Amino acid sequence: MQLSSDQMQQLVADATQNLQIQLQQSLAKRLEIIVTESATRLVHSHVEAWIKQNVLPDVTTLLEDGKAALLASSIEGANAIAEGLAEGMKDTALKNLESPYRRSEIFKTLFQ
């Protein structure tokens, strides 16, 4: 079957119209993505700047006001950890010394 010139022109016109519609839809989707990403970046940037200006100074003041208590608490925590470790090591050493075999192995290792 052979197409007439008018039929071929109609097919080309239809294909061109379909391509234009697809291109418009594709561009619209891409623009939507670009606008959404840009808006998200701008909002994030604005919120970050606002937090730096309005929230961080108060947080810094609170930290400075509680600095001594935070340091004291940190030192107490470190001491408690060290004491717990020392107690655990002592208990392990005592248990190892209770066993004659383990005791002899420890002494061999120490005095070699």
C-alpha positions as CSV (number, residue, x, y, z in Angstrom):
1,M,0.0,0.0,0.0
2,Q,1.4,3.3,-1.0
3,L,0.7,6.5,0.9
4,S,-0.4,9.6,-1.0
5,S,1.3,12.9,-0.5
6,D,-1.5,14.2,1.6
7,Q,-1.4,11.1,3.9
8,M,2.4,11.5,4.3
9,Q,2.0,15.2,5.1
10,Q,-0.7,14.3,7.7
11,L,1.5,11.6,9.3
12,V,4.4,14.1,9.5
13,A,2.1,16.8,11.0
14,D,0.7,14.3,13.5
15,A,4.2,13.1,14.5
16,T,5.3,16.7,14.8
17,Q,2.4,17.6,17.0
18,N,3.0,14.5,19.2
19,L,6.6,15.5,19.6
20,Q,5.7,19.0,20.5
21,I,3.2,17.8,23.2
22,Q,5.8,15.4,24.7
23,L,8.4,18.1,24.7
24,Q,6.1,20.5,26.5
25,Q,5.2,17.9,29.0
26,S,8.8,17.0,29.6
27,L,9.8,20.6,30.0
28,A,6.9,21.2,32.4
29,K,8.0,18.3,34.6
30,R,11.7,19.5,34.5
31,L,10.7,23.0,35.4
32,E,8.6,21.7,38.3
33,I,11.6,19.8,39.6
34,I,13.9,22.8,39.2
35,V,11.5,25.1,41.0
36,T,11.0,22.6,43.8
37,E,14.7,22.1,44.3
38,S,15.4,25.9,44.2
39,A,12.7,26.6,46.7
40,T,13.9,23.9,49.0
41,R,17.5,25.3,48.9
42,L,16.3,28.8,49.5
43,V,14.0,27.9,52.4
44,H,16.8,25.8,54.0
45,S,19.3,28.6,53.6
46,H,16.8,31.1,55.1
47,V,16.0,28.8,58.1
48,E,19.7,28.1,58.7
49,A,20.5,31.9,58.7
50,W,17.6,32.5,61.1
51,I,18.7,29.8,63.5
52,K,22.2,31.2,63.5
53,Q,21.0,34.6,64.2
54,N,18.2,33.9,66.7
55,V,18.8,30.5,68.4
56,L,22.5,29.9,68.6
57,P,23.3,33.0,70.7
58,D,20.8,31.7,73.4
59,V,22.3,28.2,73.2
60,T,25.8,29.6,73.6
61,T,24.6,31.6,76.6
62,L,23.0,28.5,78.2
63,L,26.2,26.5,77.6
64,E,28.4,29.2,79.1
65,D,26.1,29.5,82.1
66,G,26.2,25.8,82.7
67,K,29.9,25.3,81.8
68,A,31.1,24.7,85.3
69,A,28.3,22.1,86.0
70,L,29.0,20.4,82.7
71,L,32.7,20.1,83.4
72,A,32.1,18.9,86.9
73,S,29.6,16.3,85.6
74,S,32.1,15.2,82.9
75,I,34.9,14.8,85.5
76,E,32.6,12.8,87.8
77,G,31.6,10.6,84.9
78,A,35.2,10.0,83.9
79,N,36.1,9.1,87.5
80,A,33.2,6.7,87.8
81,I,34.3,5.0,84.5
82,A,37.9,4.7,85.7
83,E,36.8,3.3,89.1
84,G,34.5,0.8,87.4
85,L,37.3,-0.3,85.1
86,A,39.8,-0.6,88.0
87,E,37.3,-2.7,90.0
88,G,36.6,-5.0,87.1
89,M,40.3,-5.5,86.5
90,K,40.9,-6.2,90.2
91,D,38.1,-8.7,90.2
92,T,39.5,-10.4,87.1
93,A,43.0,-10.5,88.6
94,L,41.8,-12.0,91.8
95,K,39.8,-14.7,90.0
96,N,42.9,-15.5,87.9
97,L,45.0,-15.8,91.1
98,E,42.5,-18.2,92.7
99,S,43.3,-20.9,90.2
100,P,46.7,-22.5,90.8
101,Y,47.2,-23.2,87.1
102,R,46.4,-19.6,86.1
103,R,48.5,-18.3,89.0
104,S,51.5,-20.3,87.8
105,E,51.0,-19.1,84.2
106,I,50.8,-15.5,85.3
107,F,54.0,-15.8,87.4
108,K,55.8,-17.6,84.5
109,T,54.8,-14.8,82.2
110,L,55.8,-12.1,84.7
111,F,59.2,-13.5,85.5
112,Q,60.5,-14.6,82.1
